[in-house]
Structure formats: C-alpha cells, structure tokens
Amino acid sequence: MDNPFVYGIATDCNHFTDREEETKRLSLNFTYGINTILISPRRLGKTSLVNKVSEQMADIKSLKIIRMDAFACRNEDDFYRLFATEIIRQVSSKTENLIENAKRFLSNLVPKISIGQEGDVSFSLETTEEHYSSDVLTLPEKIAKEKGVRIVVCIDEFQQIGEFTDSLTFQRKLRSAWQLQTNTSYCLYGSKRHVLMNMFAKASYPFYKFGDIVLLDKIATSYWVEYIQNQFSKTKKTISVELCESICEYVESNSSYVQQLSWLLWARTGKVANEESFRLAKQDLLNQNHILFLKYINELSGYQVNMIRAISEGHTTDLSTGKIISEYNLGSTANVNRVRKALEAKEFVEVTGKKVELSDPVFGRWVIKNLNLFLQS
C-alpha cells in the first residue's frame, strides 16, 4: 500500500495539490527560456514544484530539463564538478553516449569515468586546468546548440554559493557566463529565503534582475481540505472538513507539516478521524521534533530565545513597544532590532514590513508547550 501522505522529501505528482498558477508560469518559463528564481519560506514545496513541472514536460523532445542539488558544494571546485557531472550525465541516455559526450564537450578537461560490474556508471570531473570555469559554465549551451534542443538547468540549494570564499566574484562569473546563453535557461531556488532575496533582489548583487522571481505563498486551506479527504478516502478512512481545517490552522498551512500531521492523524485513525486522535497526533508531531527544537534553542542567545517566546505568543508587530520589551526582557528598542536581524539571518523568522513571524510554525507551538522550561532557565 502506498503511503497516503509524504513529508521530509520532495513529493511526486500523486501527493501534489494546487500550485496551478505557479505550474503554468514555470512551464511557460521553461518553454520560452526565461530564467526563474523560486523564493519562499521553508517547506512550502519549491523542489516538489520543479519536479512536477519537469515530469510533466519530460516527453518534449526539444526540451531537456536538468536538475541538481548544490547543498554539498563548499567551494567553486565543488560547484564546477557538480555542474559538469550532472549536465553530462543527464543529457546522456546510454553509457556509450555518456562517455562520448564527456570526451567531446569536456575535451579541455579531464573527465574521469568508471563503470561498475553491473553497468552502473560513476562519472566525475577532475578540474585541473586554471581556465576550466569558462568551459564548464558554457557546457549546457554548447550541448544545446549541437543537439538542437533547449536546456533548462535547475539548481536546488543555490544559496550555498553565498558561503564560498569571495562569493561575489564567483557570482559575477556565473552571471557573466549564463546571461549570454540563448539556448539555456536557469531555475534557481533553495531553502534560505533571506539569502536568496538578497542575492536576487538587491541591486548591489551580481544576480540582480537575472530572471523572473516567483514568490511561492502557502497553499489555500480549501485545496488542502480536498487533498486530505481524498487521501483518507483512498484508504477507506474518513475525515471531516473541520478536522482538515484544524490541521491547516495548527501548522499554518506549511506544506510539509500539513503532510506530516495528516499522516500522524491517519496512523491513529481506525475508520473515522476524531478530536481525540487529532489531539494525540499533534502531540506526536511535537514529540517527533523535540530533539531538533532543543537544538534550535541551544543555538540561540538569551535575548533571541525571549524574542522567539514573544513571537510564539502572538506578538508579531509590537516587539519594540515598552510593554513587550519589559515583559519579555528584550533589553531596549535598539536591541530588539539587533535580535530581529540576527534571527532573520539565521532563518528563524520571516520579516514582512513590520510583521515578524516564525519560519517554523510548529517550533512556535513547541515553545508555547514548553514555556515553563524557558521561564526557569
């Protein structure tokens, strides 16, 4: 039996709901070569959206969509190896074709290819030449022109390049090479909204106005209700509209948490979901994240913990008032601003105008549940 709810990994089409407008927009961008930047808070389904569109367009012979994850890249060399390896691997349909493409398109470099006993191919790039960056970064464009196709390169966790030594210089290299390509476009996204917003929306950064910035918002409750009820129904279980809405409210419609809490409730349901099962499922959700949330707290200063408490209790727009500063021991107005900026940089909070919200809604629920622990510390 297939799992009715999926979380912690990118969802496939069977577990995808809504995003109709975003799917259409991304499909058009891929078709017509528009660079795209996907930005949203964590766990709202950026990777799942890219995967869905890629799967829907997989049969278009004139279009090749290449996906890669830059999370493990720690420097420029790591990025070049990943970029070249995945481009060659994913445009090659057969082992012989892979080897041929590696030698043809990376003739100035040293591609290292090994074939296992069962025919599995291991391919990596030994970047030994100082001039290799130009060869690697123009690789998809060379392949696209020779094969007569359009290539879309999708890079998850793209914000990792912001951690490289002399990152701005590296970003200029990428922008300089990529902006001239007419047969290749890029879809860039990742899990750190604050970093990506700086990278693509600030005029002082190399990637400013690089492409179409798509801001993903939360999926509407009405779509989630239909999805949750359908998933329960497929396994001959029933859940009311009201409980579906309660799931969304508890996790503030965070896509990953909607899936997780729905799964926990489903697992505790015999035939019909009820309030008691929902109460236990919510406790399961907090318990499953307990160790992670304790780690979060240990990474924060006393003032930062106090601000997290204040936000968790609903103080999202009045943190700088004298009453809240005094009640939560936030120091001063100037200190509130410093703490807020530090929490935003660490991706603990999202700031929209004067409103400050937690990036992880369940973390806020856990903080309230463990309030006595913080008051005693």
N, C-alpha and C positions, 0 to 999 in steps of 0.2 A: 504494500500500500504506500502510495506517495504521501510525503509529509504535506498536510494541508496548509501549513504556514512555514515560511522560511525567513530566517534572520541571521545576521552575522556574516552573510555572504551576499554577493550580487544576486538578485532574483532573476529568474527566467520569465518568459512570456506568460507562463501559466500562473505566476504569482504577481503579475503586474496589473495595476489599476490606474485609471485616469491618465494624466500626462498627455492628453490628446493634442493639445496645442503645442506643447514642447516637442512632442514626437514629430509633428508636422514641420515645425520650424527647423529642427535638427536635420530631418530628411531633406528638406529643401537646401539647407546649407551644404550638406554633404554632396548633393547632386550638382549644385552650381559652384562649388569651390569656394565657399565663404568660410573663413576661419571663425571658429566658435570657441568661446570661453564659458564654461559652465560654473556658476558660483552659487552656493547655497550653504546654510548651516550643515553640520554633520548629519549623516544618516538619513538624508532625505531622498536618496536614490539616484545620485548622479551617475554612478557606474552602471546601475541597472538600466537607466535610460539609454546610455550609449550602447550597451549590449543589445537592448531591444531593437533600436534603430539599425544597428549593424546586422542583426539576424534578419530583420525584415528586408534589408537591401542586399542580402548575400547572393541572390540569384542574378543581380545586374552584372552582366559580363564586362561592361565598360567601366565598372567602378570596383576598386579594391580598398576595403577598409582594414587598416592595420591597428591593432590595439596593443598597448604595452603599459607597464606599471613601473614608474620611476622611484618607487618607495625605497628600494635598496641602494640607490645611487648616492654615493658620498662625495664624489668629485667629478670633474669633467671627463676623465678617462672612463669612469663607470658609465656615464651617460652615453658617450660615443659607442662603447661596446654594446650596451643595451640597444641603442638606436639602430646600429648597423645589423646586429644579430637578428632582431625582430623583423626589420624590413626584409632582409634576405629570406628568413625562414617563412614569413607569411606570404610572400609573393611566389614562393616555390611550391609546386604541387607534388613533385616527386623528388626522391633522393638525388637522382642524377641531375635534375633541374636545379636543385639547391646548390650542389657543388659547382655546376656550370655558372649559375648566377653569381655565386661568391667570387669566383675567379674573374668573371667578366667585368662586374661592376666595382670590384674592390681590387683591381689589378695593382694599384699603387700601395696596397696594404698587405697584411699577412693574415688571411683568413685561416683559422685552424678548425678542421673538420674531422670528427671521428664517428665511426659507425659501429654500433653495438652488434652483438651476436644475433639479436632478433630484428635487426634492421633499423633500430631506433637511432636517430641522428643527434649528435651533440655538436653544436656549432658555436664558436666564439671568435672574437676578433682580437688579434694581437696588434695593438696600435703602437707601432714602434717608430713611425715617421713623425717629425715635428709638424708637417703640413697636413696631417690626416684630417683635421677638423673640417676643412672645406670639402674633401672627398666624401666624408660621412654625411654631412648635413645636406648635401645636394643629392645624395643617393636616391631617395624616392623620386625626385624629379627626373633623374636620368632614366630610371626604370620606367616611369610613367610615359615618357616620351618615346622610348624604344618599343614598348609594348602597346602603345596607342590607347592607354587607359587613363582614368583619373584616379589618383590615390588620396585617401584621407588617412592621416596619421593621428590616432587618438592616444593621448598620453595622460594616464591617471597619476595622481600624486605629483603633479607638475611643480607644486610649490617646493619640492625638495631642492630644486636648483637654487633657491634662495639661501640655502645653507652652505653652498660651495664657497671656497676661498675666492675672493674677488668676483662675487656673483654677478655684479652689474656688467663687468666686462664680458663674462660668459653670455649673459642675456643679450648683449649687443651683438655677439657673434651669431646667436640663433636668429635674432630678428633680421640681421643683415642678410643671412643666407635664405631664410624662409620667405621674406616678403617679396622676393623676386621670382618665386616659383609660380608658374601659371597652370601647371597640371597637378599640383599637390596642394592640399589644404590641411589645416590642423585643427583638432579639437582638444583643448587643454582644460584640465579640471583637477580637483583634488579635495582633500578633507580639511584644509585650513583656510576658511573663508577670509579671515583678516589678512593673511599674507597675500592671497590671490587678488583681493580688492586693491591692495597697494600696488601689486605688480602690474595690473592691467588698467586701473582707473586713475592712477596718478601720472600727471604729465611729465614728471621728472624720471620716470622709469622707461626703459627701452621698449617694453611691450605695450605702452600706452596706445590705445586705439588700434590694436593689432587685428581685432575682429569683432564679431557680434557677441556681446556679453549677454548671456541668458541667465537670468536670476531665477532659480527654482524656489517656489514657495511650497508651503505644506499642501498636501492633497486634501481636498474638501471632505468633510465628515460624511456627506451623502454617498460619495464613491466608496469610502471605507465600509460603510454600513452594508452596501450591496455586496462588496467583496467578501467581508467576513461571513455574512449569512450564506453566501454561495459556497464558501469553503466548508462551513459546518454541514450544509445540506449534502454536499458530495459524500460525506462520511456518515450520512443518516443521523446527524445530530441537529439540534435546533437552538437558535439563539435569538433573543428578541432585539428589535430595533433599539430599545432603550439601553440594553447592555452593550451593544455595539457602540452606541454614542458614548457610553461611560468609559469604554476602553480608550476611545479617541481623546476624551476630555482628560483622563488621568495622565496620558503620555503626551498631551498637547499635539496630537496628530503627527508625532515623529514617526516616520515610515518604519524604521527598523523596530522601534519599540511597539508599534501597533501590531506588527507581525509576532513579536516575542510574547507580548501579553495575551494576544489571541491564542497563540499556541499553548501557553500555560493554562488558560481557561479551558481550551478544548481538551487538554490532557486530563483535567479534573471533572469533565462533563461526561455523564453517562449517556442520557438521551437528550435532556434539555438543560441548558446552562441556566444557573440561578445566582442570586445575590451572594449566597454563602460561598459558592465555588469561585465567584469573582473576587471576593474578599481574600480568599486563600491564594488565588493566582497573583493578586497584587503583592501579597507578602512574599510569594515565591520570587517575583521579579526583583524586589528589594534584596532578598537574601542572595540571589544569584550575582548581584552586582556589589555586594557588601565589601568584599576584599578590594575590588577596583576603586570604590568610592573612598575607602580608608586610605588608599594610596594617594588619591587626589588630595585629601585633607592634609596628608603629611608633606605634600609639595607646596603648601600654602603658608604664608605668614599669618600671624595672629590677626592683623587688620584685614587680610584677604578673606580669612575664614569668617570674620564678623560681617563683611560685606556679603558674602555668599549667604549667610543666615538671613540678613535683611532682605535680599532679593528673593530668597526662598519663601519668605513670609509675605511677599506681595509688594514690597517697596521698590518699585521699578523706575519711578520718576521723581522720587523725593529724597534720594540718598544724601543730598547736600544740605538738607534743612537741619536746623539746630536740634530739633526734636529727635530725628533719626540718628544724627551723629552722636548725640548723648546716649540714646537708648542702646545703640549697638557698639558703642566705643569705637568710633571711626576716626577719632583724633581731631581733624579740622577739615574745612572745605577743601583746602589745598591738598590734604592727604587723601580725601575721597577721590579727587581727580587722579592722583598718582596711582592709587589702588585700582581704580576702574581701568586705567590704561594698562596696568600690569596684568590684570585678569583677562582683558581683551587680547593682549599679546599672547597669553598662554592658552587662548581659545576656550576659556571657562565661561565667558559671557559674550553676548552679541549686543552691540550698541546701535540703536536706530534713533537718530535725533537725540532726544533727552531720555529715551527709554532704554533701560539696561535689563536684559533677560539672560537667564542661564542657557548655555548652549545645550546642556543635557537636562531635560525636564525631570527625568527620574532621579537624577542626582539631587535636585531640589526636594523631591518627595522624601528621599532618604535622609537628607539633612533635617527636615522637619521631624521625621520619625525618631531621629537620634539627637534631638535638640538638647536633652539633658546632658549628654556626653560633652557637648561643646560648652555648655554653661559651666560645667565643673572643671574644664581644662584651663 
